[in-house]
């Protein structure tokens, strides 16, 4: 197996850039009559729906995640490591920086309420700051399923993501029926699980062994997407709306085309990374911060809006006008200036987390049960935060936070085999789970 796939690291950096700048573009914060609010720019610019095809990059996260998880699990399984230990360690890399973000988000909401900020404003800002947490329960579920899904891949190969794709299509069709919308949420597993499974096939060469295969993926995905949008009931926009919450089969077709394009560019991009050492070092440095960039990128938007909109320093032209588009460039630059030191500072402050134990107490037959229960509790808590925010109606959701805390404690109490130390801790930052494909 390869020691490191530089191109996978590059894709992760490209994906986080698309997420950050896409969110900063499409979510427009406004100030009117003494209140801050936020609107979706897609509702005001008719052609902007097509722009979402440039900024929807979550498939790249799941594609790279599948590649990295398959590589990591394969190596740890080969060393005789248990599923419980691997899933626990992998999950905690996500959960420690997330716990820091949640605690600070809740404390900020409480402080704003105590300072007299109207509950509606606290509610809206706290919801915006937690909206992107939806990714974490989905990815945690795929981490937990990786050992089983990887075994299925070794046995059945591409039939596994194909079966998921068929299931996604059936779920999308059924969700249009009366009172059946909620069934669509199964596609968080089927759509993103299918993309994650493609990462397994990327690793073993199934998708890239012959150069025509990525081209065929792109062509087939683009053709299917065009049919679904032109003649089906699916909207054009790939961010928000009916294609992402819950994910639709149209989003899966888009992801298939995007994955084909990404894999087709791998040979050229890999050569560039091998010959341009400065570029590669930049990619390495940025990968250390990817997780915290994802978690914290909404905070600069809130801070800058609070600081500059009420004072009139930043004008508010009508959304979609030429002036508004030009100001987006200034908005991006200003938020980047705030985000960079924020993320660097948070990452440095989290370094003591490297010294925390990955497990508490002895491991035993109870460990898998505790892990499953803990992950379930954490996923429920994070999903509820993504839906309701850190302070619904201006108040922290006590039961949600308690569920998160209990889940995290349960995961920690799965224990660690005596005399065994984690083999890949040295030189790593927990601020960036999956920052390398070595583990």
Number of C-alpha atoms within 10 A of each C-alpha: 9 8 10 14 15 19 24 24 22 22 21 25 23 15 20 23 17 18 19 19 17 19 19 19 19 21 16 18 20 17 17 10 6 8 14 19 17 14 13 15 17 23 13 13 12 10 13 16 19 14 16 19 15 13 20 23 24 18 23 24 23 26 28 28 26 28 23 26 25 27 23 19 22 17 15 16 13 9 9 8 14 15 18 22 22 19 25 26 17 21 22 20 20 20 20 18 21 20 15 15 18 21 12 13 21 19 15 16 25 18 13 16 19 10 9 9 15 14 17 17 18 26 22 20 24 28 19 22 24 26 20 22 20 18 16 19 21 18 23 21 19 23 23 20 14 24 21 12 20 22 13 15 20 13 11 11 18 18 12 19 23 15 13 20 22 15 18 27 20 15 23 24 16 16 19 14 10 7 9 12 14 12 16 23 18 16 26 22 19 26 29 27 25 28 27 30 29 27 26 28 22 19 20 16 11 15 23 19 11 10 12 13 16 24 20 17 22 23 17 17 23 20 14 18 24 16 13 18 14 12 9 11 12 20 15 23 21 25 24 16 14 18 19 20 14 21 25 27 27 30 27 26 23 24 29 26 24 24 28 24 17 19 23 21 14 18 12 10 16 17 12 14 17 13 10 11 11 11 14 19 12 12 20 17 13 19 23 22 23 21 23 22 25 17 19 21 25 22 20 19 26 19 12 16 22 15 13 13 19 17 10 10 10 15 15 16 13 11 18 16 12 10 13 15 15 10 16 16 11 12 20 16 12 14 22 17 12 16 19 14 11 17 21 14 11 18 20 11 11 15 14 9 16 17 8 10 11 21 20 15 12 13 17 12 8 12 21 19 15 20 26 20 17 25 25 17 23 28 22 17 23 27 22 19 27 22 17 21 31 35 27 19 17 22 17 21 18 11 10 20 20 14 19 25 17 18 24 22 17 23 30 22 20 27 23 22 15 9 5 7 10 12 8 9 12 8 6 15 20 24 28 21 23 25 24 19 20 15 19
